[in-house]
């Protein structure tokens, strides 16, 4: 799937229908995100022309889901934010959606995160 910005003339009726469709599709998504929030995972999705970024924040209580979550991310790369917080970036949905997973502070070290994302070799079983 490729997302391209449109340079076609604005069609008010088409835009109104698109907004109505988007609103009706948001309710099932809202239910899924509420379920994640109850388990300590929050999702912030930003959509712009040609860009979708999902920022997933994991709380310490939900940290056990991280190995499975990180395994689902293509091209996972560990890193850190300017404040020192660990983050994993990668893609999902055939590379269309960029993901940022914020790791609970002090849950793992940068070296352990590299093992979890497969960018370093070691036995990660002790991390669980």
Beta strands, then each sheet from edge to edge (+ up, - down):
strand 1: 41-48
strand 2: 51-58
strand 3: 74-80
strand 4: 86-92
strand 5: 97-102
sheet 1: 1+ 2- 5- 4+ 3-
end
